[in-house]
Amino acid sequence: MTAIYTTDPKQGDSVMLSEIASRYNISLSTVSRRYAQGKRGNALINGADTAARVAELKAAARACSARKEDVIKASSYALMRPLKQIASASSMLGGAP
């Protein structure tokens, strides 16, 4: 495997990908993959905005939890009604009086 040199976007000197990885605390495989994808300069060292992604995942989890609570409330609501109301509702649907 041959060494791949690229320009460090912050310092401007020509360094190997392994040096870029160690300088910016990024795994070598990540830097190599980004380089193979054609990313150069800041795109090579800038990662995804993890804080925004975590916030997005937390919001989705809260929404899912809220939906689950709504389903539980809706399914248990009928069980909280007095038996007299349940019986009258069944007679309206064609059940025995």
C-alpha positions in Angstrom: 0.0 0.0 0.0 1.4 3.4 -1.0 1.2 6.4 1.2 -1.3 9.0 0.0 -0.3 12.7 0.6 -2.8 15.5 0.7 -2.7 19.1 1.9 -3.7 19.8 5.5 -6.6 22.3 5.2 -5.7 24.1 8.5 -1.9 24.2 8.3 -1.4 24.1 4.5 1.5 21.5 4.5 1.5 18.3 2.6 1.0 15.3 4.9 0.0 11.6 4.7 -3.6 10.7 5.4 -2.5 8.9 8.6 -1.0 12.2 9.8 -4.3 14.0 9.1 -6.1 11.3 11.0 -3.9 11.6 14.1 -3.9 15.5 14.0 -7.7 15.7 14.0 -8.4 12.6 16.1 -10.3 10.9 13.2 -9.9 7.2 12.4 -7.7 6.5 9.4 -10.4 4.4 7.8 -12.8 7.4 7.9 -10.2 9.8 6.4 -9.3 7.2 3.7 -13.0 6.7 2.8 -13.6 10.4 2.6 -10.5 10.8 0.4 -11.7 7.9 -1.9 -15.1 9.7 -2.1 -13.3 12.7 -3.6 -13.5 14.9 -0.5 -10.6 17.3 0.0 -9.7 20.2 2.3 -12.1 20.9 5.1 -14.6 18.2 3.8 -11.9 15.6 4.6 -11.6 16.5 8.3 -15.1 17.9 9.1 -17.4 15.3 10.4 -21.2 15.3 10.5 -22.8 17.6 13.0 -23.2 15.0 15.7 -25.0 17.3 18.1 -27.7 18.0 15.6 -28.1 14.3 14.8 -28.4 13.4 18.5 -31.0 16.1 18.9 -32.9 14.8 15.9 -32.8 11.2 17.3 -34.0 12.3 20.7 -36.9 14.2 19.2 -37.9 11.2 17.2 -37.7 9.0 20.3 -39.9 11.5 22.2 -42.5 11.5 19.4 -42.5 7.7 19.3 -43.0 7.6 23.1 -45.8 10.1 22.9 -47.6 8.0 20.2 -47.3 4.9 22.4 -48.8 6.7 25.3 -51.7 7.9 23.2 -52.4 4.4 22.0 -52.3 3.1 25.5 -54.6 5.8 26.7 -57.0 5.2 23.8 -57.2 1.5 24.4 -57.6 1.7 28.2 -60.2 4.5 28.0 -63.0 2.1 27.3 -62.0 0.0 30.2 -62.4 3.0 32.6 -66.0 3.6 31.7 -68.7 2.3 34.0 -70.2 -1.0 33.0 -73.6 0.6 32.5 -72.2 2.8 29.7 -70.4 -0.1 28.1 -73.6 -2.1 28.0 -75.6 0.8 26.5 -72.9 1.2 23.9 -73.0 -2.5 22.9 -76.8 -2.3 22.5 -76.4 0.6 20.1 -74.1 -1.5 18.0 -76.7 -4.3 17.7 -75.7 -6.3 20.8 -78.1 -7.9 23.2 -79.8 -5.3 25.6 
